[in-house]
Amino acid sequence: MADSTRGPFARALLQQCLHAKLQIQRGLIIYVCFFKGASEEIIPKMVNTLVNVKLSETESGEYVSVLDLPGSILVIPQATLGGKLKGRRMQYHSNIEKEIGMELYSQFVTQCRRELTANTKFAESGVALKYGTYGNRQVLKVDTNGSFSHMIDF
């Protein structure tokens, strides 16, 4: 959990989707950004929270976790989540150093894979875990059934 005097160490943006390119079907997109001071200690809590939060809507209108759907997960490194507006420009001084961020992102993806493969519904359903590459620009196409985006700080 973030120390309230220092602010968050990481931020994730969850977006419900009907379809997202990197070829996943119904599921969840997790945009993730790490701030200065973040360490590997926050990874298990982040992953557990994000895969279990009840944001995915079923056909009957009930909200369940992506594990309960079961649905695919697309993880995208998103350094812009760490930006702050100063005047008319965005600044990213709170973001973690690139090398450390790359390592934390890799651990995040690995932990997501562990959580998902341990889930029986996920393992038997054929849904996927996909992820972008850290530090590179990527093209993303998303179809969604509403602008359901949720920011979670850790």
Secondary structure, DSSP 8 states (H G I E B T S, - for coil): ---TTT--SEEEEEEEESEETTTB-SEEEEEEEEBTT--GGGHHHHHHHHHHS--EE-TTS-EE-TTTTT-EEEEEE-GGGG-EEETTEEE-TTB--HHHHHHHHHHHHHHHHHHHHHSHHHHHHT--EEE--TTS-----EE-SS--EEEEE-
